[in-house]
Amino acid sequence: MILLALAKGMILMRNRGTKMSKTLQNWIDEDKETFQGRQGSIREALVDLKTGMLNSVSDKNKEEVFYMLCFCLLVSQSKQLYVEELIDQLKELNFYKDGIPDDKLRKMLSRKVRFHNRKTDRLLAAREKFKGVFWETLKKKSAEYHAASGKGRTRVLLYVRNWLMKEINGIGLKLSSHFARNIGMRGLAILDVHVLRAMEERGQISDCSALTRDRYYGIEQKVKKYAKLVGISLDELDQLFWSNATGYVGK
């Protein structure tokens, strides 16, 4: 996954007191202006295959979809760049087709990510799952999503998220939303820390330390509402908040 660096100096550091004194309209206006300056990079990141994001699911990109699932299983509480390096190594070793010995895989992960033993087990389980009915169901639901529109598309999207959580060990609301977005099923909020902090900063949510399932759904609706106020899509807002926090577009 290639990150697109923002122009130097685009992220302005402001003290927290100044931020808290802003009105909601101030934030909306600022986010609109910031997005205008980055919309080319943000929209490219959402459609360009070079970012690692896919636009659909088919037998032609089966392995790429698998490695995207691996990425989502590894990235939690770990540095994205290290995870990207791991994915490249997994591809070089042809992990999907040939597998990797358990001890070797654990050693690889131990150098790059937290909770490497747990994540090793999850990768191995996901590889086995991916070769069965799971893949056929994922293809079918992807086709249904792209054929539908409006509420019909939303129903498919929500089904896929819940189904992923049941099928793949280690995938919760955030990671299932992330995986769905990165294989072309868009419209779910990825409530990573950068989104939660940005929404709290803008006075749209309060303490978000305990993110229960119901709380996730509630915040997701607020994020969707805020995106509409700014006049951009949910995925574009996610990228905007991400780039504010990191200085980069694309994840």
C-alpha positions in Angstrom: 0.0 0.0 0.0 1.5 3.3 -1.1 1.0 6.4 1.0 0.7 9.7 -0.8 2.5 12.4 1.1 0.8 15.7 1.6 2.5 18.9 0.6 4.9 20.1 3.2 3.2 22.5 5.7 -0.4 21.5 5.0 -0.9 20.3 8.5 -1.0 23.3 10.9 -0.4 22.6 14.5 -2.8 24.5 16.8 -3.1 24.4 20.6 -6.0 22.5 22.1 -7.5 25.7 23.7 -7.9 27.3 20.3 -9.6 24.1 18.9 -12.1 23.9 21.7 -13.2 27.5 21.3 -14.3 26.9 17.7 -17.9 26.5 16.8 -19.3 23.6 14.9 -19.6 25.9 11.8 -16.0 26.9 12.2 -15.0 23.3 12.0 -17.2 22.5 9.1 -15.8 25.5 7.1 -12.3 24.6 8.0 -12.8 20.9 7.0 -14.4 22.0 3.7 -11.4 24.2 2.9 -8.9 21.6 3.9 -10.6 19.0 1.8 -10.6 21.2 -1.2 -6.8 21.4 -1.0 -6.5 17.6 -0.7 -9.4 16.2 -2.7 -7.2 15.1 -5.6 -4.9 13.0 -3.4 -7.8 11.7 -1.3 -9.9 10.6 -4.2 -6.9 9.0 -5.9 -6.2 7.1 -2.7 -9.8 5.8 -2.7 -9.8 4.5 -6.3 -6.1 3.8 -7.3 -5.1 0.2 -6.9 -1.6 1.4 -6.0 -2.9 2.2 -2.6 -3.8 -1.4 -2.0 -7.5 -0.8 -2.2 -9.6 -2.8 -4.6 -12.8 -1.9 -6.4 -14.4 -5.3 -6.5 -14.0 -8.9 -5.6 -13.4 -11.5 -8.3 -11.3 -14.6 -9.0 -8.8 -12.5 -10.8 -7.9 -10.6 -7.6 -8.5 -13.4 -5.1 -5.0 -13.3 -3.7 -5.0 -9.5 -3.4 -8.2 -9.7 -1.4 -6.7 -12.4 0.8 -3.7 -10.2 1.5 -6.0 -7.3 2.2 -7.6 -9.4 4.9 -4.2 -10.3 6.3 -3.4 -6.5 6.4 -6.6 -5.9 8.4 -5.8 -8.8 10.8 -2.3 -7.4 11.4 -2.7 -3.7 11.6 -4.6 -3.4 14.8 -2.4 -1.7 17.5 0.6 -1.9 15.1 2.4 0.5 12.8 1.0 0.5 9.3 4.3 0.8 7.6 5.6 -2.3 9.4 2.4 -4.2 8.5 2.9 -3.2 4.8 6.4 -4.6 4.9 5.0 -7.8 6.4 2.4 -8.1 3.6 5.2 -7.7 1.0 7.1 -10.5 2.7 4.1 -12.7 2.8 3.5 -12.2 -0.9 7.2 -12.9 -1.7 6.9 -16.2 0.2 3.6 -17.0 -1.6 1.9 -17.4 1.8 -1.6 -17.8 0.3 -0.7 -20.7 -2.1 2.2 -22.4 -0.3 1.8 -21.5 3.3 4.6 -20.7 5.8 5.8 -22.9 8.6 4.2 -21.9 11.9 7.5 -21.1 13.7 8.8 -19.1 10.7 5.6 -17.0 10.5 5.7 -16.3 14.2 9.2 -15.1 14.0 8.4 -12.8 11.1 5.5 -11.3 12.9 7.4 -10.9 16.2 9.7 -8.3 14.5 6.9 -6.1 13.2 3.6 -6.3 15.1 2.3 -6.5 18.6 0.6 -9.7 19.8 2.4 -11.7 17.2 1.4 -15.1 18.5 -2.3 -14.3 18.4 -2.0 -12.7 15.0 -0.1 -15.7 13.6 -2.9 -18.0 14.7 -5.5 -15.7 13.1 -3.6 -15.5 9.8 -3.3 -19.3 9.6 -7.0 -19.7 10.4 -7.9 -17.0 7.8 -5.9 -18.8 5.1 -7.8 -22.0 5.7 -11.1 -20.2 5.8 -10.4 -18.3 2.6 -10.1 -21.5 0.5 -13.6 -22.7 1.4 -17.2 -21.4 1.1 -16.1 -18.1 2.5 -14.6 -16.9 -0.8 -17.7 -17.9 -2.8 -19.9 -16.0 -0.3 -17.7 -12.9 -0.4 -17.7 -12.9 -4.2 -21.5 -13.2 -4.2 -22.0 -10.4 -1.7 -19.6 -8.2 -3.6 -21.6 -8.7 -6.8 -24.9 -8.0 -4.9 -23.4 -4.8 -3.4 -22.3 -3.4 -6.8 -25.6 -4.4 -8.5 -27.7 -2.7 -5.8 -28.2 1.0 -4.9 -29.7 3.0 -2.0 -31.1 1.0 0.9 -30.5 -2.2 -1.0 -26.8 -1.6 -1.1 -26.8 -0.6 2.5 -28.5 -3.8 3.5 -25.8 -5.8 1.7 -23.1 -3.8 3.3 -24.4 -4.3 6.8 -24.8 -8.0 6.1 -21.2 -8.3 5.0 -19.9 -6.5 8.0 -21.8 -8.8 10.5 -20.9 -11.9 8.4 -17.2 -11.0 8.5 -17.3 -10.7 12.3 -18.8 -14.1 12.6 -16.5 -15.8 10.1 -13.1 -14.4 10.8 -11.5 -14.6 14.2 -9.9 -11.2 15.1 -12.3 -9.1 13.0 -14.6 -6.7 14.9 -16.7 -3.8 13.8 -13.8 -1.5 12.9 -11.7 -4.0 11.0 -14.7 -5.5 9.2 -15.6 -2.0 8.1 -12.0 -1.4 7.1 -11.8 -4.6 5.0 -15.1 -3.9 3.3 -14.0 -0.4 2.4 -10.7 -1.7 1.0 -12.4 -4.3 -1.3 -14.8 -1.7 -2.8 -17.8 -1.9 -0.4 -18.0 1.7 0.9 -20.2 3.5 3.3 -19.2 2.2 6.7 -17.4 4.2 9.3 -13.9 3.0 10.4 -13.8 4.3 13.9 -10.1 4.4 14.4 -8.5 6.6 17.0 -8.0 9.5 14.5 -11.7 9.6 13.7 -12.8 9.4 17.3 -10.4 12.2 18.4 -11.5 14.4 15.5 -15.1 13.9 16.3 -14.5 14.6 20.0 -12.5 17.6 19.1 -15.4 18.9 17.1 -17.8 18.4 19.9 -19.8 15.7 18.2 -19.0 12.9 20.7 -17.9 12.7 24.3 -15.7 10.2 26.0 -15.1 7.3 23.6 -12.8 5.1 25.7 -15.4 2.3 26.0 -16.5 1.6 22.5 -19.3 -1.0 22.8 -21.1 -2.3 19.8 -24.1 0.0 20.4 -21.8 3.0 21.0 -20.0 2.2 17.7 -23.3 2.2 15.8 -24.3 5.5 17.5 -21.0 7.2 16.7 -21.0 5.9 13.1 -24.3 7.7 12.5 -22.8 10.9 13.9 -19.8 10.6 11.6 -22.1 10.1 8.6 -24.1 13.2 9.6 -20.9 15.2 10.0 -19.7 14.1 6.5 -22.9 15.3 5.0 -22.4 18.7 6.8 -19.0 19.0 5.2 -20.4 17.8 1.9 -18.1 14.9 1.3 -18.5 11.1 1.5 -17.8 9.0 4.6 -14.7 7.6 3.1 -13.4 11.0 2.2 -14.0 12.3 5.7 -12.1 9.3 7.1 -9.1 10.1 4.8 -9.3 13.8 5.7 -9.1 13.0 9.5 -6.4 10.5 8.8 -4.3 13.0 6.9 -4.8 15.6 9.5 -3.4 13.3 12.1 -0.5 11.7 10.1 0.4 14.1 7.3 -0.4 11.4 4.7 -3.3 10.3 2.5 -4.0 6.7 1.8 -4.4 3.7 4.2 
